[in-house]
Amino acid sequence: MADLSIAHRAALAQLLGNVPDGTLTQLALLAAGMAGSRARDLEEMLDAERLDRVRRARAFAPLLPLFRARPDGVASMVFPAGSMSRVWGIARRGEADFLSILDDDDERNIGRVTQVCGRICVAAAAAVRDQAETVWPAAWSEPEAREKGLTDLACSFDLALLAHRAMPSLKAWVGRPTADQLADLRLLVRDAAEIAPDGAQRMLEILFANLADAALVLRLVSHSSSAAGREVFLAESELAVFVERLIGAVEDRVARISGWRPADVKDVVGPLQEVLTWSAGVLTELDMTIEMRPGGVWGKQVRDARIRINEKLSRLLGSVEGAVDKALPTIRAQTSGRMTRLVPRLDVPVNDEAVQAATASLALLRAVRTTAGVFGCEQQRWSVLEALKESLAAYADAGLETINAGDWPDETLALNMIGTAAGFLELIEATDAARTVRRRAAVAGTPPTFKPLNLPTRPFQAA
């Protein structure tokens, strides 16, 4: 079989350049199982494409996150994903003699590798400015947005060498930096400002893109200057955009849950817990890093967000006991004379829909355990939890007394209701009380053959 022609190779190279990494791996596996010279040619091209991508990833390492939106949805500087491969294709051609240096993994040669990365990024910046239509076709975006994006992209490559040198220190800067490490960060910001008038903000954009936890950018902002931790200074600086983005993201999340009601455990342990945990982290970080002005715009926005989440959580927590009551109905029975008391209704089948709603509400108590304090709801959460422990234990006690007295003809149905109460106790981590109820239920009535509901008993995991 004839080898691949030049035209075939050119077409395949263009095709492989747009294939996702996962698909590229699958193609390599398929090619390895094929016979013939064309299959070997294809393998060779696939190997070359993989090597090229590894080199590109190393050369552009600090800028790679800028070619995709942040997973947390926080606004950030983003470039079209396709422009990365295009600018790389242009930049590497002029630096072909140095590409092999990018394959060196010896830590002793990291300085040499970084210098090559810098050369390629300088070439990339020139490519963006000189071949804008190739790098970022006009059809990809509106003219105004494209023009700004091209400027941002070129300037980002201008700062890439500084960013390469900064990346090893990023973890320390968002942790507990020493005086020397703080000095390094401020020197980085100053060097970036010398490269471009807005270089400080652009450098923080690059570092921000490399932070999985968006709130940590506040530490970079506050550490970048001795005065940057005060709103009165920061609000008037180019770094204010990072604070505004985070506050805006919190407000978006508050709006998202304003009319939300849990219908299933997954609704609580997933979307709601994610919103509350993320928002609590951002608000806590704001409190720790930014000195808000009394009556300032940011301070008012943060207070409003807290109040709205507090109101939503208060309503949800206030509905928990009612949801449990619907799943475990009671009836008022006469005891002696005119005295009455609430006793379990053990003559009705378990309402699966009501149990599901109650389970979701109980999951809320555990899902907000670490965040309720941030939003001023911990006292309410604790009060509801303690009231439920008492009421569920009392429900089980009264029900078991009734069963043992032989007042219910359908013992299996009655014991299922008691089993539901035990399951609820487990959900709120009253394990000793739940174990006692199950042990007593196992020997109650005749015969002791009830099967408890299959309710989740393991601690819920964070989303």
Disulfide bonds with the S-S distance in Angstrom:
none
